[in-house]
């Protein structure tokens, strides 16, 4: 006998509270507990946050820990490591009671995911298609396990991929005059 598991709606997810501080993503209607971030993942996200500030990006447009609703077979909510909001989205988020980009809001300009062990499929496959469908202009996959940074640029509904390694300078259509190498990102210094 097969038992059907009820999938959670976005509204149920937004209201969900299990009484703990546990962080969850919603993946096609299923709660996915998020493991604690490794030190290197936190250092990389913090480094990029500070680096983007140094480029002149206003702090109110950068977010760590923001939720982003994306479409899948059912609604999903992702928590990227770092997000760059457009001016329009930052204005819309101002005063929000929860830090979440809903489907009826403009998409973020840039999303950064730092790959964790045993999470490669989620970052390289699932999130790639979800972020593309959401219209996120640029998706960075920073992979300390493979020592590379993959930049996905949204072009006509699909991502075009560029992979950078070692002392390669990373190129971004969102961040002009980016003087940043993969080595420097992975060392997070």
C-alpha positions as CSV (number, residue, x, y, z in Angstrom):
1,X,0.0,0.0,0.0
2,X,1.4,3.4,-1.0
3,X,0.9,6.4,1.3
4,X,0.7,9.8,-0.3
5,X,2.7,12.4,1.4
6,X,1.1,15.8,1.4
7,X,3.2,18.5,-0.2
8,X,3.5,21.9,1.5
9,X,2.3,25.0,-0.1
10,X,4.2,28.3,0.0
11,X,1.7,29.7,2.5
12,X,2.2,26.6,4.7
13,X,5.9,27.0,4.5
14,X,5.8,30.7,5.4
15,X,3.7,29.9,8.4
16,X,5.8,26.8,9.4
17,X,7.4,26.8,12.8
18,X,8.8,23.7,14.4
19,X,9.8,25.5,17.6
20,X,13.5,25.3,16.8
21,X,16.1,27.5,15.1
22,X,16.5,25.0,12.3
23,X,16.7,26.5,8.8
24,X,14.7,24.9,6.0
25,X,14.5,25.2,2.2
26,X,11.3,24.2,0.5
27,X,12.0,21.9,-2.5
28,X,9.0,21.0,-4.7
29,X,6.7,21.2,-1.6
30,X,9.0,19.2,0.7
31,X,10.8,20.6,3.7
32,X,14.6,20.2,3.4
33,X,16.6,20.8,6.6
34,X,19.7,22.9,5.9
35,X,22.9,21.7,7.5
36,X,25.2,24.1,9.2
37,X,27.5,26.0,6.8
38,X,31.2,25.0,6.8
39,X,33.7,27.6,7.8
40,X,35.0,28.0,4.3
41,X,31.5,28.5,2.9
42,X,30.8,31.3,5.4
43,X,34.2,32.9,4.7
44,X,33.7,32.9,1.0
45,X,30.2,34.4,1.3
46,X,31.5,37.0,3.7
47,X,34.5,37.8,1.5
48,X,32.3,38.3,-1.5
49,X,29.9,40.5,0.5
50,X,32.8,42.7,1.5
51,X,34.3,42.7,-2.0
52,X,31.0,43.7,-3.6
53,X,30.8,46.6,-1.0
54,X,34.3,47.6,-2.1
55,X,33.1,47.8,-5.7
56,X,30.6,50.4,-4.6
57,X,27.5,48.1,-4.3
58,X,25.2,49.7,-1.7
59,X,24.9,47.5,1.4
60,X,21.1,47.7,1.3
61,X,21.2,45.7,-2.0
62,X,23.2,42.8,-0.6
63,X,21.7,40.0,1.4
64,X,23.0,36.9,3.2
65,X,20.3,34.5,4.4
66,X,17.5,35.9,2.2
67,X,14.9,33.4,0.9
68,X,14.1,33.3,-2.8
69,X,10.9,31.7,-4.1
70,X,11.4,29.8,-7.3
71,X,9.2,27.5,-9.4
72,X,9.6,23.8,-9.7
73,X,7.1,21.0,-10.0
74,X,5.7,22.7,-6.9
75,X,6.9,25.9,-5.4
76,X,10.4,25.9,-3.9
77,X,12.2,28.4,-1.6
78,X,16.0,28.6,-1.7
79,X,18.4,30.3,0.6
80,X,21.4,31.3,-1.4
81,X,24.7,32.2,0.3
82,X,24.7,35.7,-1.1
83,X,22.2,37.7,-3.2
84,X,22.5,41.1,-5.0
85,X,19.1,42.8,-5.4
86,X,18.2,45.3,-8.1
87,X,17.3,48.8,-7.0
88,X,13.6,48.0,-7.7
89,X,13.7,44.8,-5.6
90,X,15.5,46.5,-2.7
91,X,12.8,49.2,-2.7
92,X,10.1,46.5,-2.7
93,X,11.8,44.6,0.2
94,X,12.1,47.7,2.3
95,X,10.1,47.2,5.5
96,X,9.2,43.6,4.8
97,X,8.4,41.5,7.8
98,X,10.3,38.5,6.3
99,X,13.3,38.5,4.1
100,X,11.9,36.6,1.2
101,X,11.7,37.4,-2.6
102,X,8.3,36.1,-3.6
103,X,7.3,35.1,-7.1
104,X,5.4,38.3,-7.8
105,X,8.5,40.4,-7.1
106,X,11.3,41.2,-9.5
107,X,14.1,38.6,-9.5
108,X,17.4,39.2,-7.8
109,X,20.2,40.4,-10.2
110,X,22.8,37.9,-8.9
111,X,22.7,34.8,-6.7
112,X,25.8,33.1,-5.3
113,X,25.8,29.5,-4.0
114,X,28.9,28.1,-2.4
115,X,28.9,24.3,-2.9
116,X,28.9,22.1,0.2
117,X,29.9,18.5,0.3
118,X,27.1,16.2,-0.9
119,X,25.1,19.2,-2.3
120,X,26.7,19.3,-5.8
121,X,23.5,18.1,-7.6
122,X,21.4,20.8,-5.9
123,X,23.7,23.6,-6.8
124,X,24.7,22.5,-10.3
125,X,21.4,21.0,-11.5
126,X,18.3,21.9,-9.6
127,X,19.0,25.4,-8.6
128,X,20.4,26.2,-12.0
129,X,17.1,25.4,-13.7
130,X,15.1,27.1,-10.9
131,X,17.1,30.3,-11.0
132,X,17.0,30.4,-14.8
133,X,13.2,30.0,-14.8
134,X,13.1,32.8,-12.2
135,X,15.0,35.1,-14.6
136,X,18.0,35.7,-12.3
137,X,20.5,37.4,-14.5
138,X,23.6,35.9,-13.1
139,X,24.1,32.8,-10.9
140,X,27.6,32.1,-9.5
141,X,28.5,28.6,-8.3
142,X,31.6,28.8,-6.1
143,X,33.0,25.4,-5.7
144,X,35.8,25.0,-3.2
145,X,35.7,21.2,-3.6
146,X,36.5,21.5,-7.4
147,X,38.5,24.7,-7.0
148,X,36.4,26.6,-9.6
149,X,33.8,29.3,-10.0
150,X,31.1,28.8,-12.6
151,X,29.3,31.9,-13.8
152,X,25.9,31.4,-15.4
153,X,24.5,34.3,-17.4
154,X,20.8,34.3,-18.2
155,X,20.3,34.7,-21.9
156,X,16.9,34.3,-23.5
157,X,15.6,32.1,-20.7
158,X,18.6,29.8,-20.4
159,X,22.0,30.1,-18.7
160,X,25.2,30.3,-20.7
161,X,28.1,28.9,-18.7
162,X,31.7,30.1,-18.2
163,X,34.0,28.1,-15.8
164,X,36.9,29.8,-14.2
165,X,39.9,28.2,-12.3
166,X,43.1,29.2,-10.7
167,X,44.3,32.7,-11.5
168,X,41.6,33.2,-14.1
169,X,39.9,36.6,-13.8
170,X,36.2,36.3,-13.2
171,X,34.0,38.2,-15.7
172,X,30.5,39.4,-14.8
173,X,27.9,41.3,-16.8
174,X,26.3,42.5,-13.5
175,X,29.5,43.8,-11.8
176,X,31.6,45.9,-14.2
177,X,35.4,46.1,-13.9
178,X,35.6,43.0,-11.6
179,X,39.2,42.5,-10.6
180,X,38.8,39.1,-9.0
181,X,40.4,35.7,-9.5
182,X,39.1,32.3,-8.5
183,X,42.2,31.8,-6.2
184,X,41.3,35.0,-4.3
185,X,37.7,33.9,-3.9
186,X,38.6,30.4,-2.7
187,X,41.2,31.8,-0.2
188,X,38.6,34.3,0.9
189,X,41.2,36.9,1.7
